[in-house]
Every structure is written in C-alpha cells, then in structure tokens.
Amino acid sequence: MQTTHEQLAVTRELVIEASPETVWSFLVEPEKALRWMGIDVLVSEEEGSAYRCEVLPGHVALGEIIEAAPYRRFAFSWGWQQPEPGPAGWVLPGSSTVRFELEPVETGTRLRFTHGDLPSAEAVTNHTTGWEHYLARLVTAAGGGDPGRDSWLDA
C-alpha cells in the first residue's frame, strides 16, 4: 500500500470555552496570536497574503494564507525556513497545510485542527509534539486565561 502526504497529518479536536469570534481573533490578530505561539508573527485575514511565524529563536515557519472564512475556517501553508537542506522529516516552506475549523457548541467552540501534507512519519511525530504544546496554550489564551511565558523559550 502506498502512503500519500495527505495521510500524513496531525489532527486534533478540542473544545475551547470561548465563542468562535474570540477563537478566530487568536488565529488572525498578531498580538493575540503571540499570546499562544511564537515570538514574532505576520498573519492576516487576507487570502493570498504571507504567513510568517518565528516560533522560537531561529525557527521560522513560512507560508501563505489559503482560506479565511471568518469564525469558521482558517488555513495556511506551512514549512520551515532554512538556508541549507534540513534534517530528515524537514518540512519545506509552503509544502504542508495547517487548518483550523471552528464550530459553535454549547460550551464554546469545537476546534478541528489538521496539519496535513507532511512529508514523512518523522515530520508527523515532530509536529505532533509542537502542536500539542501550542494548542494547549491556545485553549488557555482564547478561553480567557494566561498561558504564561512559553516554557520552550527557556529550553
């Protein structure tokens, strides 16, 4: 059986105790996005515009906004900036896709998250660790809490 990149994905479903409008703001407003991930970010609601997030010092994700349907869906391409070929499992800029799907529920917003089109099982493993860390921070921040300083900045 052949494996395709579409099958290589990180997927999560979680509920955030906040409205879809609030969760949306934490995805597309730079000052709010920085509360849960990154030290510098360029993001907007404009399809076709650039996406850039310096997640940690020297670790920069690059891509383009693919879909921006307010309060429902937000997607961008994703990959790591690096001047030389990266290690095994490296994701090239713009080669994978990150999607957030928002659905109102009684207790807030159901978030369906997918980071798809990953090039290898190793890339899935690496990105699973990262997204679990940052999605937990998003749940806290969008839910009205303070996720605190990102502990990975001190590692």
C-alpha positions as CSV (number, residue, x, y, z in Angstrom):
1,M,0.0,0.0,0.0
2,Q,1.3,3.4,-0.9
3,T,1.3,6.2,1.6
4,T,0.4,9.7,0.4
5,H,1.2,13.0,2.0
6,E,-2.5,13.7,2.7
7,Q,-2.5,10.7,5.0
8,L,0.5,12.1,6.9
9,A,-1.2,14.6,9.2
10,V,-1.5,15.8,12.8
11,T,-5.2,16.0,13.7
12,R,-6.8,17.2,16.9
13,E,-10.3,18.0,18.0
14,L,-10.9,20.0,21.2
15,V,-13.4,22.4,22.7
16,I,-12.4,26.0,23.8
17,E,-14.6,27.8,26.3
18,A,-14.9,30.9,24.0
19,S,-17.1,32.0,21.1
20,P,-15.9,31.2,17.5
21,E,-15.4,35.0,17.2
22,T,-13.0,35.0,20.1
23,V,-11.1,31.9,18.9
24,W,-10.9,33.5,15.4
25,S,-9.2,36.6,16.8
26,F,-6.5,34.4,18.4
27,L,-5.7,33.0,15.0
28,V,-5.7,36.1,12.8
29,E,-4.7,39.1,15.1
30,P,-1.0,39.2,15.6
31,E,-0.9,40.5,19.1
32,K,-3.3,37.7,20.2
33,A,-1.6,35.0,18.2
34,L,1.6,35.8,20.0
35,R,-0.1,35.0,23.4
36,W,-0.1,31.3,22.5
37,M,2.6,30.7,19.9
38,G,5.7,32.5,18.6
39,I,7.9,35.5,19.3
40,D,7.1,37.3,16.1
41,V,4.2,36.7,13.7
42,L,2.9,38.1,10.4
43,V,-0.7,36.9,9.8
44,S,-3.9,38.4,8.5
45,E,-7.4,37.5,7.3
46,E,-6.4,38.2,3.6
47,E,-6.3,35.1,1.4
48,G,-3.0,35.1,-0.6
49,S,-1.1,37.1,2.0
50,A,2.1,35.9,3.6
51,Y,2.2,33.9,6.8
52,R,5.4,34.0,8.9
53,C,5.9,32.9,12.5
54,E,9.1,32.8,14.3
55,V,8.0,30.1,16.7
56,L,11.3,30.0,18.7
57,P,14.5,31.9,18.1
58,G,15.8,30.8,14.7
59,H,12.8,28.6,14.0
60,V,10.7,30.4,11.4
61,A,7.6,28.9,9.7
62,L,6.7,30.4,6.3
63,G,3.6,30.1,4.1
64,E,0.6,31.8,2.6
65,I,-3.0,32.3,3.8
66,I,-5.1,29.8,1.8
67,E,-8.5,30.3,3.3
68,A,-10.0,32.8,5.7
69,A,-13.7,32.3,6.3
70,P,-14.3,34.4,9.4
71,Y,-15.4,32.5,12.5
72,R,-15.5,29.2,10.6
73,R,-12.2,28.2,8.8
74,F,-8.7,29.4,8.6
75,A,-5.9,27.7,6.7
76,F,-2.4,28.5,5.6
77,S,0.6,26.7,4.0
78,W,3.5,25.9,6.3
79,G,7.1,24.9,6.3
80,W,10.4,25.8,7.9
81,Q,12.8,28.4,6.7
82,Q,16.4,27.1,6.5
83,P,19.2,28.1,4.3
84,E,20.5,24.6,3.8
85,P,18.7,21.2,3.5
86,G,17.2,20.3,6.8
87,P,17.3,17.0,8.7
88,A,15.2,14.0,7.9
89,G,11.5,14.9,8.3
90,W,12.1,18.5,7.4
91,V,9.1,20.4,6.0
92,L,9.9,22.8,3.3
93,P,8.3,26.3,3.3
94,G,4.7,26.2,2.0
95,S,4.7,22.4,1.4
96,S,2.2,21.4,4.1
97,T,-1.2,22.8,5.2
98,V,-2.5,23.9,8.6
99,R,-6.3,24.1,9.0
100,F,-8.4,25.4,11.8
101,E,-12.2,24.6,11.6
102,L,-14.4,26.4,14.1
103,E,-17.9,25.2,15.1
104,P,-20.1,26.8,17.8
105,V,-21.1,24.4,20.5
106,E,-23.0,24.9,23.8
107,T,-19.8,25.2,25.8
108,G,-17.9,27.5,23.3
109,T,-16.1,26.4,20.1
110,R,-15.2,23.0,18.8
111,L,-11.8,23.3,17.1
112,R,-10.9,20.8,14.5
113,F,-7.2,21.1,13.7
114,T,-5.3,19.5,10.9
115,H,-1.7,19.9,9.8
116,G,-1.6,17.8,6.7
117,D,0.5,17.1,3.7
118,L,3.5,16.3,5.9
119,P,6.4,14.5,4.1
120,S,7.1,11.7,6.5
121,A,6.2,9.9,9.6
122,E,9.1,11.6,11.4
123,A,7.6,15.0,10.4
124,V,4.2,13.9,11.8
125,T,5.9,12.9,15.1
126,N,7.9,16.2,15.4
127,H,4.9,18.4,14.6
128,T,2.6,16.4,16.9
129,T,4.8,17.4,19.8
130,G,4.8,21.0,18.8
131,W,1.1,21.3,18.1
132,E,0.1,19.6,21.3
133,H,2.2,22.2,23.2
134,Y,0.8,25.2,21.3
135,L,-2.8,24.1,21.0
136,A,-2.9,23.7,24.8
137,R,-1.7,27.3,25.1
138,L,-4.4,28.4,22.5
139,V,-7.1,26.7,24.6
140,T,-5.9,28.7,27.7
141,A,-5.4,32.0,26.0
142,A,-8.6,32.0,23.9
143,G,-10.5,30.8,27.0
144,G,-9.6,33.9,28.9
145,G,-6.6,32.5,30.8
146,D,-2.9,33.4,30.8
147,P,-0.8,30.6,29.3
148,G,2.3,32.3,30.7
149,R,5.7,32.5,29.2
150,D,6.3,29.7,26.7
151,S,8.5,27.2,28.6
152,W,10.1,26.2,25.3
153,L,11.8,29.6,25.1
154,D,13.9,28.6,28.1
155,A,14.8,25.1,26.9
